[in-house]
Amino acid sequence: MAPSSPSTSTPTICEYLINTHPLFPSANRTSELLRTPQAKLALSLLPPTTQSSVLKFYHLKDAKLSLLSHLLKRYLISSLLQIPWSQAEPRKDEKTGKPIFSGGNGRSIAFNVSHQAGIVAGAAVVGYGHDDDDDDDGVQVGIDVVSTSERSIRDRQLISQSGGGGSSGGVEKGFHKFVSIHSEVFGRGETDFLANVPLVTRQLDQKTELDETDKRLRGFYSLWCLREAYVKMTGEALLAPWLGDLEFRGWMAPCPSGERGFEAPPPLEESSTQGSGQEKGNNEDGILRNPEIWLYRKKTDDTNIVLKSLGTSIMVSTAVRTPERKEDALGWDLGRYRMLDLETILQHAKENA
């Protein structure tokens, strides 16, 4: 079925972050979640099969990420479509495996969720098109979150060992080796761009006191995050045949932000889609907007993508596009991430059972 015509009403974009680090402090291992009242209540909001999948994780930190990821998907569906929690059951698209939802009382929703390093991130677009098929109603959404510090010890050791020492020349040699090890996940021209340190890190040189290795790693994970968000947006995952022909060009790694603890910002405003649009290469306040995207050596102009720093080590990227009317998504204001806590989710589920 062809994509639905876009709705005449202004769609709403929501971008949420959940910090799982402080959750369930009395639990020391995954099995103890069932003896923790808040965790037990949270688990009860999910189907038995999903509960079992959460409790299979050996590490508690991974179980918490899985639990909050499942809850966030349901929260996005239930709260934005204003339907009961019991009906907000996502399912996997048969073609892409991407989580989708249909049955929103005439309103459509496209969403995506990611997690790493104790942070769960979710993005959704609601009210674009009509809920009469399973093709995201003409809008595609992808989100990814990365941490530059979660594997810092391993990454720095690998760079040091490959370079033969901690000198400037050693770091350069080691980083080239580090990039080459991961070359299969980047575009053919991106490994060369990553190696061009003055281009990738010139803003970090001016505004931070990061050492040479950390600056290079920040560039590496910036590109990783951008690519993941784009690929997840398409729904084709990491097996897409065009991965080697996808390239991000003309970008700088965003600086760390001064945010601490991810304090909750003001309440989300409805219909917050209008904004700066195609503001190329803007790194103000730790934000990179709309770097150049090339596919099969041709520059594309149909995707709105943002990469934002959160604190010293977390970066999150959201990508959206509306294939039938590319100008719609290009005009939306992305990067307005807001903190969401577990209590809010539990309260919503209780009030909208």
Residue pairs with C-beta under 8 A, 6 or more apart in sequence:
1 132
1 133
1 135
3 129
3 133
3 135
3 137
3 138
3 323
3 324
4 108
4 129
4 130
4 132
4 133
4 137
4 138
5 129
5 130
5 138
5 324
6 128
6 129
6 138
6 322
6 324
6 325
6 328
7 108
7 127
7 128
7 129
7 130
9 127
9 271
10 127
10 271
10 273
10 274
11 125
11 126
11 127
11 128
11 139
11 271
11 273
11 332
12 80
12 125
12 126
12 127
12 270
12 271
12 272
12 273
13 123
13 124
13 125
13 272
13 273
13 320
13 332
13 333
13 334
13 336
14 76
14 80
14 122
14 123
14 124
14 126
14 268
14 338
15 121
15 122
15 123
15 143
15 318
15 334
15 335
15 336
15 337
15 338
16 72
16 76
16 121
16 122
16 123
16 337
16 338
16 339
16 340
17 119
17 120
17 121
17 145
17 262
17 310
17 316
17 337
17 338
17 339
17 340
18 68
18 72
18 119
18 120
18 121
18 122
18 339
18 340
18 341
18 342
19 118
19 119
19 261
19 262
19 339
20 61
20 64
20 65
20 68
20 115
20 118
20 119
20 120
21 118
23 38
23 39
23 64
23 68
23 342
24 33
24 36
24 38
24 39
24 60
24 64
26 32
26 36
27 33
27 35
27 36
27 39
27 60
28 60
29 60
30 55
30 57
30 58
30 59
30 60
30 63
31 55
32 60
33 39
33 40
33 43
33 54
33 55
33 60
33 63
33 67
34 40
34 43
34 55
38 342
38 346
39 67
41 346
42 67
42 71
42 342
42 345
42 346
43 51
43 54
43 55
43 67
44 51
45 71
45 74
45 85
45 346
45 349
46 54
46 67
46 70
46 71
46 74
47 89
50 70
53 66
54 63
54 66
54 67
54 70
55 63
57 63
57 66
61 118
64 118
65 115
65 116
65 118
65 120
66 115
68 115
68 120
68 342
69 113
69 115
69 120
71 342
71 345
72 113
72 120
72 122
72 340
72 345
73 90
73 99
73 111
73 113
73 122
74 85
74 88
74 89
74 90
74 349
75 88
75 340
75 345
75 348
75 349
76 109
76 111
76 113
76 122
76 124
77 83
77 88
77 90
77 101
77 104
77 109
77 111
78 84
78 85
78 87
78 88
78 348
78 349
78 352
79 348
79 352
80 109
80 124
80 126
81 88
81 101
81 104
81 105
81 107
81 109
81 126
82 105
83 103
83 104
83 105
83 352
84 352
84 353
85 348
85 349
85 352
85 353
86 353
87 103
88 101
89 101
90 99
90 100
90 101
90 111
91 99
91 100
91 101
92 98
92 99
92 100
93 99
93 100
93 134
93 235
95 235
96 235
96 236
96 237
97 235
97 237
98 112
98 232
98 235
99 111
99 112
99 113
100 110
100 134
100 136
101 109
101 111
102 131
102 133
102 134
103 131
104 131
105 131
106 130
106 131
107 126
107 127
107 130
107 131
108 126
108 127
108 128
108 129
108 130
108 131
108 136
108 137
108 139
109 124
109 125
109 126
109 131
110 124
110 125
110 128
110 136
110 137
110 139
110 140
110 141
111 122
111 123
111 124
111 125
111 141
112 122
112 123
112 124
112 141
112 142
112 143
112 232
112 233
113 120
113 121
113 122
113 143
114 120
114 121
114 122
114 143
114 144
114 145
114 228
114 232
114 316
115 121
115 145
116 145
116 146
116 147
116 150
117 145
117 146
117 147
117 149
117 150
117 313
117 314
119 145
119 147
119 310
119 314
119 316
120 145
121 143
121 144
121 145
121 316
121 337
122 143
123 141
123 142
123 143
123 318
123 320
124 141
125 139
125 141
125 320
125 332
128 137
128 138
128 139
128 322
128 328
129 137
129 138
129 139
130 137
131 137
138 322
138 323
138 324
138 325
139 320
139 321
139 322
139 328
139 329
140 233
140 234
140 235
140 320
140 321
140 322
140 323
141 233
141 318
141 319
141 320
142 228
142 229
142 230
142 231
142 232
142 233
142 234
142 318
142 319
142 320
143 229
143 232
143 316
143 317
143 318
143 319
144 225
144 228
144 229
144 232
144 316
144 317
145 225
145 314
145 315
145 316
145 317
146 221
146 224
146 225
146 228
146 314
146 315
146 316
147 221
147 313
147 314
147 315
148 214
148 217
148 218
148 221
148 313
148 315
149 312
149 313
150 313
152 214
152 217
155 178
155 217
156 213
156 217
158 174
158 177
158 178
158 181
159 171
159 174
159 175
159 177
159 178
159 213
159 216
159 217
160 166
160 170
160 171
160 174
160 213
161 174
162 173
162 174
162 177
162 178
163 169
163 170
163 171
163 172
163 173
163 174
163 175
163 177
164 170
164 173
164 174
168 212
171 212
171 213
171 216
172 197
175 195
175 213
175 216
176 195
178 220
179 186
179 191
179 194
179 195
179 220
180 191
182 220
183 191
185 224
185 227
185 238
185 243
186 194
186 223
186 227
187 227
187 243
187 244
187 245
187 246
187 247
187 248
187 294
188 244
188 245
188 247
189 247
189 249
189 294
190 223
190 247
190 248
193 199
193 200
193 247
193 249
194 200
194 216
194 219
194 220
194 223
197 215
197 216
197 219
198 205
199 252
200 216
200 219
200 222
200 251
200 252
200 253
201 215
201 216
201 218
201 219
201 252
201 253
202 252
203 252
203 253
203 254
203 255
203 283
204 210
204 215
204 218
204 219
204 252
204 253
204 255
205 215
207 255
208 215
208 255
208 256
210 218
210 256
215 253
218 253
218 256
219 253
221 315
222 251
222 253
222 254
222 288
222 307
222 315
223 248
223 251
225 307
225 315
225 316
225 317
226 248
226 251
226 288
226 291
226 305
226 307
226 317
226 319
227 246
227 248
228 317
229 305
229 307
229 317
229 318
229 319
230 246
230 293
230 303
230 305
230 319
231 237
231 238
231 240
231 243
231 246
232 319
233 303
233 319
233 320
233 321
234 240
242 295
242 296
245 295
245 296
245 297
246 293
246 294
246 295
247 293
247 294
247 295
248 291
248 292
248 293
248 294
249 291
249 292
249 293
249 294
250 280
250 281
250 291
250 292
251 281
251 288
251 291
251 292
252 281
252 283
252 288
253 288
254 283
254 286
254 287
254 288
254 307
254 308
254 309
254 315
255 283
255 286
255 309
256 286
256 309
256 311
256 312
256 313
257 285
257 286
257 308
257 309
257 310
257 311
257 312
259 310
259 311
260 311
262 310
262 311
262 339
263 339
264 338
264 339
264 341
265 338
265 339
268 338
272 333
272 336
273 331
273 332
273 333
274 331
274 332
274 333
275 331
275 332
275 333
275 334
276 282
276 289
276 333
277 304
277 330
277 331
277 332
277 333
278 290
278 304
278 330
279 289
279 290
280 289
280 290
280 291
280 292
281 288
281 289
281 290
281 291
282 288
282 289
286 308
286 309
286 310
287 306
287 307
287 308
287 309
287 335
288 306
288 307
288 308
289 305
289 306
289 334
289 335
290 304
290 305
290 306
291 305
291 307
292 299
293 299
293 300
293 303
293 305
294 300
301 326
301 330
302 321
302 323
302 326
302 329
302 330
303 319
303 320
303 321
303 329
304 319
304 320
304 321
304 329
304 330
304 331
304 332
304 334
305 317
305 318
305 319
305 320
305 334
306 317
306 318
306 334
306 335
307 315
307 316
307 317
308 315
308 316
308 317
308 335
308 337
309 315
310 316
310 337
316 337
318 334
318 335
320 329
320 332
320 334
321 329
322 328
322 329
